[in-house]
Amino acid sequence: MTKNKNGYKKLFMSFVYAFKGIGRTIKNEQNMRVHLVCMAYMYSYLFLFDFFKITKVELAIVLIANALVIAAEIINTAIETAVDVAIDERNEKAMVAKDAAAGAVLVFAIFAVLVGIVIFWQPDAFKQLFNYYIEKPIRIGEFILSVVVFSLFIFKGLPPYKKDKS
C-alpha cells in the first residue's frame, strides 16, 4: 500500500510542478502575457457576446491553435532557461537554440492569427459589434479600462507573491 500511496503523491506533485511551470512562464514572460490577453479578448467576444457564429469544429480548431501557441511559449521558456543555465557566456550555438525556439513560437502565433482571420472574418458580426458600442457608449469606457488593465498586466506582470510567514 505504501508504494501505491507514493505513486499517488508523485502523480499529484507532477501536476503541481506543471502548474508552477505555467505560472512561472506567465509571471516571467511578457510574450506569454500578450498571448493570454489576445485570447482573453477573443474568447470574451466569442462567448460573452453573440456576434460571431462558429461551429464546434471551428471552435476546436481555434482551441487547438491557441493551445499550440501557449505550449510553444512554455517550451521556448524551458529551452531559453536551460540554455542560460548551461552557458554562462555568449555562445553562437546557444543563440541558435534560443532563436530557433522563439521562431517556433512565432510560427505557431502566425498560424493562430491566420486561423482566427479565416474563422472570424464575418463582416456582419463586426457591424453588429460596432453598432453595439455605438448604442452603448458606456461599453467603450469599459473596453478602454480593460485595455489599460491588460496593458499593465502585459508590461508590469503579476504582483510579487508574498508567502505568509505566520
N, C-alpha and C positions, 0 to 999 in steps of 0.2 A: 504494500500500500504506500510506503514511503516513496518508492520510485515513481509511482503514478502521481503522487502529490507534488513532487518536484517537477514532474512533466507539466502539470497544470501551471505551476508558478513560472516555469520557463516560458511557456506559451504566453501567459499573461504579460510577463515582462517584455517579451518581444513586441507586443502591441504598444506597451508604454514607451519603449525605445523608438518605435516607428513614429508615434505621435510627437515625441520630443524632437525627432529629426524634422518633421514637418514644421513644428513650432519654431525651431531654431532657424529654419530656412525663411519663414515668414518674417521673423524678427531681424535677421541679418541681411537679407537680400532684397534690395529695392525693386528689382525686376519682378520678383515673386509677388510683391505687393501690387505692382502695376497690373500683373495678370489677374490677380484676385479682384481688384477694383473693376477692371473691364468686365469680368464675369459677373460681378455683382450687379452692374448696370444692365447687362444683357438679360440676366435671369429676372431682374425686377420688372423689366419691360415685358418679358415673356410671360411671367406668372402672375404678377400683381395687376397688370393691365391686360385687357383682352384685344389688343390691337393686332397682334401678329398671329396668324394661323399656321401652325406647323403640325405635321403628322407625327406619330410616335416614332417612326423610322427616322425622320429628320431630327427629332429631339435626341434620339440615341446617337446619331452622328455628331450632333453638337456636343453632347456629353463626352463622347469619345475624344473629340478634338480637344476639348478643354482638359480632360484627364491627361492626354499626351503632353500638353504644354506644361501642366503642373508637375507631372512626373519627370519630364526632361529638366525642368528647372531644379528639382531636388537632386537629380543625378549630376547635373552640372555643378551644383554646390558641393556635392560629395567629392567630385573629381578635383575641383579647384582647391578645396581644403586639403585633400590628401596630397596633392602636388605641392602646396605651400608647406606642409609639414615635412615632406620628403626632401625638398630642395630649399636650402637657405638663401642661396644667391640666384641671381637671374640666370636662367638656363634656356637656351633656344628650344630644346625638346620639351621642356616643361611648358613653355609658352605655346607650343604647338598643341599640346594636350588640352590646355585650358581654353585656347581659342577654338579648337575643334568642338569641345563640349558646349561652349557658348554658341557656336554656329548651329549645332544640333537644336538647341532651344529656339533659335531664330527660325529655322526651317519649320519646326512644329508651330510656332506662333504665326508665321505667314500662312501656313496651311489652315490653322484655326480661323484666321481672318477671312480667308477665301471661302471656307465652309460657311462662315457667317454671312458673307455677302450673297452667296448663292441661295441660302435658305431664307434669309431675312429681307432680301430685296423684294419688298412688297409696297409699291408706291401708295396704294390705298391706305395701308397701315400707317405710313408716315404722314399722310394727310390727316388721318384721324388723330394721330398723336399731336400734330401741330395745332389742330382745332381744339383739342383737349386743353392744351396750355393757353391758347387764346381765350377760351371760355372760363378758365380757372387760373387767373394770373397769380394767385397765392402759391400755386404749384411751381411756378417759375422760381419764386423765392425759396421754396423747399429744395428745388433742384440745385440752385446756386449754393445753398447751405450744404447740401450733400457733396458738391464738388469741393468746397472748402474743407470739409471734414475728411473726405477721401484724399485730398491733396496732402493734408497734414499726415495722414496715415502713410502715404507713399513716401514723402520726403523726410518725415521725422521718425517713422516707425512706431512700434508699440512702446508704451512707457516701460521703464525697467521693472522687472518682477522683484518684489521685496518679500523675502521669507519672514514669517512671523517668528521672532526669536524667543517666544514665551514657552 
